Amino acid sequence: MLAVTIANVQTDSIAAKKKIAAGDNLISVNGHEIADVLDYRFYLFEPRLTLCLQTAAGKKRTVRIRKSEDDDIGLEFETYLMDRQHTCRNNCIFCFIDQMPPGMRETLYFKDDDSRLSFLFGNYITLTNLSEHEIDRILKMHISPINISVHTTNPELRCRMMNNRFAGETLGLLKRFADAGIHMDCQLVLCPGWNDGEELQRSMRDLAALAPAVESVAVVPVGLTKYRDGLTPLRPFTAEEARAVVDAVESFGDEQLKAVGTRLIYPADEWYIKAGRPIPNEAFYEEMAQLENGVGMSALMRAQFTEAMEQCEATSAAGTDTVLVTGIAAEPLMREMVELAVQKYPAIRARVLAIRNDFFGDTITVAGLVTGSDLKTQLSGVVCERVLVPDVMLRHEQDRFLDDVTPEELEQTLGVRVQVVSADGASLLEALFE
């Protein structure tokens, strides 16, 4: 018998009025056993509920509830998932977590590969640790969309890249999900000499064959830190190789756009920066389905900034002397936008400073991996009244950088005001006027 323990019951909730208490165990809803949050949320949607519970004293009881479909009944559990988070069973040659320096907070070393987090929060999964029960549940509940790390559709190569002898077999789930109408967003993390070139062409063809169930594919370059001792030898892509990837993905996308009305497959912004190519405009990315993967983020920010400038009224008040920090990759775009704003609104006093990533190594150039310690070092001696920090540099709770430095600590060290700003074009322009 499966059961999950109730940690808290919200005051004045439906559950509280039914005298459900913390410490009770929830066994089933409408006869369906509850193992985790997906079961709970799926069966809780019904307007008429029959809850089977076991009290802390061991007594079973049945509670019947009538409610609106969208109403929550007020139960809280020890963890959001109501279960332990599923860990990754792979040992991928490019895993970023394996390249983390020692001594960081424990959560940064956790490798998740949990289908529930894919559905709820957009995390990517590899399909390699799905049980048949979980597969059946995805099909039964029509859980969709799912974000899937494919990397290659060559079964043998996938096994080698993920160091998992079952990694090739699980590619069959893509077809199984597609046949069931489950929507999928996929990613290919490319490693030079492994899954680029002809292997990339194969992967693009195979995934396109599963459209429209496969709704989008992001092609992303491998991220390599300086902490790779003992790991599979890998190197960054050269500028020439990056241009070849952009050409291949854009050419394939052009064919798809002509044939089925969508590009389907998109290069991450990093490819264009590495290749020295201009990033396409916003329309190229259609629905912006892969923003979280760094696909179209630059184009969207540029469009937001431009639109905000067109709607913004000029001011004669002198602005704060500001330094906007960013990663090496985003520096040209940020500089372009700030210079346009200063040119149109001379009262703005701002400049851009690109932060070199000494913490992870200079091959890491994205703003989201800039650390507080690098900001402390490289901003030391920089004269300004305020430092603008894009929120992508902070963890989800917005309270600290990856190395646990807080914005308050950075402010104290520098002796100037540190302001966190949302990484969208409109918010950035607004912040420049302050």
C-alpha positions as CSV (number, residue, x, y, z in Angstrom):
1,M,0.0,0.0,0.0
2,L,1.4,3.3,-1.1
3,A,0.9,6.4,1.1
4,V,2.2,9.9,1.5
5,T,2.4,11.7,4.8
6,I,0.6,15.1,5.1
7,A,3.0,17.6,6.6
8,N,0.5,20.5,7.1
9,V,-3.1,21.4,6.5
10,Q,-3.8,25.0,5.5
11,T,-6.1,27.0,7.9
12,D,-9.7,27.3,6.8
13,S,-9.1,25.0,3.8
14,I,-11.5,22.3,2.6
15,A,-9.2,19.7,4.2
16,A,-9.2,21.5,7.5
17,K,-13.0,21.7,7.6
18,K,-13.0,17.9,7.0
19,K,-10.7,17.5,10.0
20,I,-7.8,16.1,8.0
21,A,-4.7,16.6,10.1
22,A,-0.9,16.8,9.7
23,G,0.6,13.4,10.2
24,D,-2.3,11.6,8.4
25,N,-1.3,9.5,5.5
26,L,-3.0,10.0,2.1
27,I,-3.5,6.5,0.6
28,S,-5.8,7.2,-2.4
29,V,-8.0,9.7,-4.2
30,N,-11.1,8.2,-5.9
31,G,-9.6,4.8,-5.6
32,H,-6.3,5.7,-7.2
33,E,-3.2,5.2,-5.1
34,I,-1.1,8.4,-4.6
35,A,2.6,8.0,-5.0
36,D,3.7,11.6,-5.8
37,V,2.6,15.0,-6.9
38,L,1.6,14.0,-10.4
39,D,-0.9,11.4,-9.1
40,Y,-2.2,13.9,-6.6
41,R,-2.7,16.8,-9.0
42,F,-4.2,14.7,-11.7
43,Y,-6.8,13.0,-9.5
44,L,-7.5,16.1,-7.4
45,F,-8.9,17.9,-10.4
46,E,-12.2,16.0,-10.1
47,P,-15.1,18.0,-8.5
48,R,-16.1,15.0,-6.4
49,L,-13.4,13.3,-4.3
50,T,-13.2,10.3,-2.1
51,L,-10.0,10.4,0.0
52,C,-8.8,7.3,1.8
53,L,-6.6,8.2,4.7
54,Q,-4.8,6.6,7.6
55,T,-4.5,8.7,10.7
56,A,-1.4,9.0,12.7
57,A,-2.9,6.6,15.2
58,G,-3.3,4.0,12.4
59,K,-7.0,4.3,11.9
60,K,-8.4,4.3,8.4
61,R,-11.0,6.9,7.4
62,T,-12.8,8.0,4.3
63,V,-13.4,11.6,3.5
64,R,-15.8,12.8,0.7
65,I,-15.4,16.3,-0.8
66,R,-17.3,18.3,-3.3
67,K,-15.5,21.3,-4.8
68,S,-14.9,23.3,-8.0
69,E,-12.5,21.6,-10.4
70,D,-9.8,24.2,-10.0
71,D,-10.0,24.3,-6.1
72,D,-7.1,23.1,-4.0
73,I,-8.1,21.3,-0.8
74,G,-5.3,22.7,1.3
75,L,-2.9,19.7,1.9
76,E,0.8,20.3,2.1
77,F,3.5,17.6,2.0
78,E,7.1,17.4,3.2
79,T,8.5,17.9,-0.4
80,Y,6.9,19.4,-3.4
81,L,7.2,16.1,-5.3
82,M,5.8,14.2,-2.3
83,D,8.6,11.8,-3.1
84,R,12.4,11.7,-3.5
85,Q,13.8,13.4,-6.6
86,H,14.9,10.9,-9.3
87,T,18.6,11.0,-10.0
88,C,20.4,10.6,-13.3
89,R,21.7,7.1,-14.1
90,N,24.0,8.3,-16.9
91,N,27.6,9.3,-16.9
92,C,27.6,11.6,-19.9
93,I,30.9,12.7,-21.3
94,F,29.8,16.3,-21.3
95,C,28.0,16.5,-17.9
96,F,28.4,20.0,-16.5
97,I,27.9,18.8,-12.9
98,D,31.0,16.6,-13.2
99,Q,32.9,19.7,-14.1
100,M,32.0,21.6,-10.9
101,P,34.8,22.7,-8.6
102,P,34.9,21.2,-5.1
103,G,33.5,22.9,-2.0
104,M,30.3,24.3,-3.4
105,R,26.8,23.8,-1.9
106,E,25.5,20.2,-2.0
107,T,22.6,21.0,-4.3
108,L,24.9,22.0,-7.1
109,Y,26.2,18.4,-7.3
110,F,22.8,16.8,-7.6
111,K,22.0,15.3,-11.1
112,D,18.3,15.2,-11.6
113,D,16.6,13.2,-14.3
114,D,13.0,13.4,-13.2
115,S,10.1,13.3,-15.6
116,R,7.9,15.0,-13.1
117,L,10.2,18.0,-13.0
118,S,10.2,18.0,-16.8
119,F,6.4,18.4,-16.9
120,L,6.2,20.8,-13.9
121,F,9.2,23.0,-14.4
122,G,10.6,22.3,-17.9
123,N,13.7,20.3,-16.8
124,Y,15.3,18.1,-19.4
125,I,15.3,14.3,-19.0
126,T,17.1,11.6,-20.8
127,L,14.4,8.9,-20.6
128,T,17.0,6.4,-19.3
129,N,15.5,5.9,-15.8
130,L,11.8,5.8,-16.7
131,S,10.1,2.7,-15.3
132,E,7.3,1.1,-17.3
133,H,4.9,2.4,-14.6
134,E,6.0,5.9,-15.3
135,I,5.8,5.5,-19.0
136,D,2.3,4.2,-18.7
137,R,1.3,7.1,-16.5
138,I,2.7,9.6,-19.0
139,L,0.5,8.0,-21.7
140,K,-2.6,7.6,-19.4
141,M,-2.4,11.1,-18.0
142,H,-1.2,12.5,-21.4
143,I,1.5,14.4,-19.6
144,S,2.7,17.0,-22.1
145,P,5.0,18.6,-23.1
146,I,8.1,16.7,-22.0
147,N,11.6,18.2,-22.4
148,I,14.0,15.5,-23.6
149,S,17.8,15.5,-23.9
150,V,18.3,13.4,-27.0
151,H,21.9,14.5,-28.0
152,T,21.9,11.9,-30.9
153,T,19.5,9.6,-32.5
154,N,22.3,7.1,-33.2
155,P,21.6,4.4,-30.6
156,E,25.3,3.2,-30.4
157,L,26.7,6.7,-30.2
158,R,24.1,7.7,-27.5
159,C,25.2,4.7,-25.4
160,R,28.9,5.8,-25.7
161,M,28.2,9.5,-25.0
162,M,26.0,8.8,-22.0
163,N,28.0,5.8,-20.8
164,N,24.7,3.9,-20.4
165,R,24.1,0.6,-22.3
166,F,20.4,1.3,-22.3
167,A,20.6,4.8,-23.7
168,G,20.1,3.7,-27.2
169,E,17.0,1.5,-26.4
170,T,15.2,4.4,-24.8
171,L,15.2,6.3,-28.0
172,G,12.2,4.1,-28.9
173,L,10.2,6.1,-26.4
174,L,10.3,9.1,-28.7
175,K,8.2,7.2,-31.2
176,R,6.0,5.7,-28.5
177,F,5.2,9.2,-27.1
178,A,4.7,10.7,-30.6
179,D,2.2,8.0,-31.5
180,A,0.3,8.8,-28.3
181,G,0.2,12.5,-29.1
182,I,2.7,13.5,-26.3
183,H,4.4,16.8,-27.3
184,M,8.1,17.0,-26.9
185,D,10.8,19.7,-26.9
186,C,14.2,18.2,-27.5
187,Q,17.8,19.3,-27.2
188,L,21.1,18.2,-28.8
189,V,24.2,19.1,-26.9
190,L,27.0,18.9,-29.5
191,C,30.5,17.8,-28.8
192,P,33.1,18.3,-31.6
193,G,34.0,15.1,-33.3
194,W,31.2,13.2,-31.6
195,N,27.7,14.1,-32.6
196,D,28.2,17.0,-35.0
197,G,28.6,16.8,-38.8
198,E,26.8,13.8,-40.3
199,E,25.6,12.7,-36.9
200,L,23.9,16.0,-36.5
201,Q,22.2,15.7,-39.9
202,R,20.9,12.2,-38.9
203,S,19.5,13.5,-35.6
204,M,17.8,16.4,-37.2
205,R,16.2,14.1,-39.8
206,D,15.1,11.6,-37.3
207,L,13.5,14.2,-34.9
208,A,11.8,16.0,-37.8
209,A,10.2,12.7,-38.8
210,L,8.5,12.8,-35.4
211,A,6.9,16.2,-35.9
212,P,4.5,17.6,-35.0
213,A,4.8,15.6,-31.7
214,V,8.4,17.0,-31.6
215,E,7.6,20.7,-31.4
216,S,11.1,22.1,-31.2
217,V,14.7,21.1,-31.1
218,A,17.6,23.2,-29.6
219,V,21.1,22.6,-30.8
220,V,23.5,23.7,-28.0
221,P,27.3,23.7,-27.8
222,V,28.9,21.7,-25.0
223,G,29.9,23.7,-22.0
224,L,33.5,23.0,-20.7
225,T,34.9,24.3,-17.4
226,K,38.6,24.0,-16.3
227,Y,37.7,21.2,-13.9
228,R,37.9,18.2,-16.3
229,D,40.8,16.2,-14.8
230,G,40.0,12.5,-15.3
231,L,37.1,13.1,-17.7
232,T,36.7,12.3,-21.3
233,P,38.9,14.6,-23.4
234,L,36.7,17.3,-25.0
235,R,37.5,20.7,-26.5
236,P,35.4,23.7,-27.4
237,F,34.1,24.3,-31.0
238,T,36.3,26.5,-33.2
239,A,34.8,29.5,-34.9
240,E,34.9,27.7,-38.2
241,E,33.1,24.7,-36.7
242,A,30.5,26.9,-35.2
243,R,29.8,28.4,-38.6
244,A,29.4,24.9,-40.0
245,V,26.8,24.1,-37.3
246,V,24.9,27.3,-37.9
247,D,24.9,26.7,-41.7
248,A,23.7,23.1,-41.2
249,V,20.9,23.9,-38.7
250,E,19.7,27.0,-40.6
251,S,19.7,25.1,-43.9
252,F,17.7,22.2,-42.4
253,G,15.4,24.8,-40.8
254,D,14.8,26.5,-44.1
255,E,13.8,23.2,-45.6
256,Q,11.4,22.5,-42.7
257,L,9.9,26.0,-42.9
258,K,9.2,25.5,-46.6
259,A,7.8,22.0,-46.2
260,V,5.7,22.2,-43.0
261,G,5.6,25.9,-42.0
262,T,8.0,25.8,-39.0
263,R,11.8,25.7,-38.7
264,L,11.5,23.2,-35.9
265,I,15.3,23.2,-35.2
266,Y,17.2,26.2,-33.9
267,P,20.9,27.0,-33.0
268,A,21.5,28.4,-29.6
269,D,22.7,32.0,-29.5
270,E,26.2,30.9,-28.5
271,W,26.8,29.4,-32.0
272,Y,26.3,32.8,-33.6
273,I,28.5,34.6,-31.1
274,K,31.3,31.9,-31.6
275,A,30.9,32.1,-35.3
276,G,31.0,35.8,-35.5
277,R,27.6,35.9,-37.2
278,P,24.8,38.3,-36.5
279,I,22.0,36.8,-34.4
280,P,18.7,36.5,-36.4
281,N,15.8,38.7,-35.6
282,E,12.9,37.8,-33.3
283,A,10.7,36.3,-36.0
284,F,13.3,33.6,-36.9
285,Y,12.5,31.9,-33.6
286,E,8.8,31.7,-34.1
287,E,7.2,30.8,-30.7
288,M,10.4,31.1,-28.7
289,A,9.9,27.6,-27.5
290,Q,13.6,27.1,-26.4
291,L,14.3,30.4,-24.6
292,E,15.4,28.5,-21.4
293,N,18.1,26.8,-23.6
294,G,19.5,30.1,-24.7
295,V,17.8,30.0,-28.1
296,G,16.5,33.4,-29.2
297,M,17.2,35.1,-25.9
298,S,19.4,37.7,-27.5
299,A,16.9,38.5,-30.3
300,L,14.0,38.8,-27.8
301,M,15.9,41.1,-25.5
302,R,17.0,43.3,-28.4
303,A,13.3,43.5,-29.6
304,Q,12.1,44.3,-26.1
305,F,14.7,47.0,-25.7
306,T,14.0,48.6,-29.0
307,E,10.2,48.6,-28.4
308,A,10.7,50.1,-24.9
309,M,12.9,52.8,-26.4
310,E,10.2,53.7,-28.9
311,Q,7.7,54.1,-26.1
312,C,9.9,55.8,-23.6
313,E,9.8,59.6,-23.0
314,A,13.0,61.5,-22.7
315,T,14.2,62.9,-19.4
316,S,16.6,65.7,-18.6
317,A,17.4,64.5,-15.1
318,A,21.0,63.2,-14.8
319,G,21.0,59.4,-14.3
320,T,23.1,57.4,-11.8
321,D,26.6,56.6,-12.9
322,T,26.1,52.9,-13.7
323,V,28.1,49.8,-14.7
324,L,26.1,47.0,-16.2
325,V,27.9,43.6,-15.8
326,T,27.4,40.7,-18.1
327,G,29.2,37.6,-19.5
328,I,31.7,37.7,-22.4
329,A,29.2,36.3,-24.8
330,A,26.4,38.8,-24.2
331,E,28.8,41.9,-24.0
332,P,28.4,43.0,-27.7
333,L,24.6,42.9,-27.5
334,M,24.5,44.7,-24.1
335,R,27.0,47.3,-25.3
336,E,25.0,47.9,-28.5
337,M,21.7,48.4,-26.5
338,V,23.3,50.7,-23.8
339,E,25.0,52.8,-26.5
340,L,21.7,53.2,-28.4
341,A,20.0,54.3,-25.2
342,V,22.8,56.8,-24.3
343,Q,22.7,58.2,-27.8
344,K,19.0,58.8,-27.7
345,Y,18.8,59.8,-24.0
346,P,22.1,61.7,-23.1
347,A,21.0,61.9,-19.4
348,I,21.7,58.1,-19.1
349,R,25.1,57.5,-17.6
350,A,25.9,53.8,-18.1
351,R,28.5,51.5,-19.5
352,V,28.9,47.8,-19.9
353,L,31.6,45.6,-18.3
354,A,32.1,42.0,-19.5
355,I,33.2,39.7,-16.7
356,R,35.7,37.0,-17.5
357,N,34.8,33.7,-15.9
358,D,37.9,32.9,-13.8
359,F,35.8,30.7,-11.5
360,F,34.9,28.1,-14.0
361,G,37.4,28.9,-16.7
362,D,37.5,31.3,-19.6
363,T,35.7,28.8,-21.9
364,I,32.5,29.6,-20.0
365,T,31.2,32.9,-21.4
366,V,27.5,33.0,-20.5
367,A,26.1,35.6,-18.1
368,G,24.2,32.9,-16.1
369,L,27.5,31.4,-14.8
370,V,29.2,34.5,-13.7
371,T,30.0,34.3,-10.0
372,G,30.1,36.7,-7.1
373,S,33.8,36.2,-6.5
374,D,34.6,37.1,-10.1
375,L,32.4,40.2,-9.8
376,K,34.2,41.2,-6.6
377,T,37.7,40.9,-8.2
378,Q,37.0,42.5,-11.6
379,L,34.9,45.3,-10.3
380,S,37.5,46.3,-7.7
381,G,38.7,49.7,-8.5
382,V,35.9,50.4,-11.0
383,V,34.5,53.9,-10.2
384,C,30.7,54.1,-10.4
385,E,27.7,54.8,-8.2
386,R,25.8,51.6,-9.0
387,V,26.3,48.1,-10.4
388,L,23.4,46.5,-12.4
389,V,23.4,42.7,-12.1
390,P,21.2,40.7,-14.5
391,D,19.0,38.3,-12.5
392,V,20.2,35.3,-14.5
393,M,23.4,35.4,-12.5
394,L,21.5,34.6,-9.3
395,R,19.9,31.3,-8.4
396,H,16.1,30.9,-8.7
397,E,15.5,32.4,-5.2
398,Q,17.4,35.5,-6.4
399,D,19.4,35.5,-3.1
400,R,22.9,34.4,-4.1
401,F,25.3,33.7,-6.9
402,L,26.5,30.2,-7.7
403,D,29.4,30.5,-5.4
404,D,27.1,31.6,-2.5
405,V,28.1,35.2,-2.6
406,T,25.1,37.4,-1.9
407,P,24.3,40.7,-3.6
408,E,24.6,42.3,-0.2
409,E,28.1,40.9,0.3
410,L,29.1,42.2,-3.2
411,E,27.7,45.6,-2.3
412,Q,29.6,45.7,0.9
413,T,32.8,44.7,-0.8
414,L,32.5,47.2,-3.6
415,G,31.1,50.0,-1.5
416,V,28.6,50.9,-4.2
417,R,24.9,50.0,-4.6
418,V,24.2,46.7,-6.3
419,Q,20.9,46.4,-8.1
420,V,19.5,43.2,-9.5
421,V,17.6,43.8,-12.8
422,S,15.4,41.4,-14.7
423,A,17.1,40.2,-17.9
424,D,14.5,41.5,-20.3
425,G,14.9,44.5,-22.6
426,A,12.2,46.7,-21.1
427,S,13.3,46.2,-17.5
428,L,16.9,46.9,-18.5
429,L,16.0,50.2,-20.1
430,E,13.9,51.2,-17.1
431,A,16.8,50.5,-14.8
432,L,19.1,52.6,-16.9
433,F,16.9,55.7,-16.2
434,E,17.1,55.3,-12.4
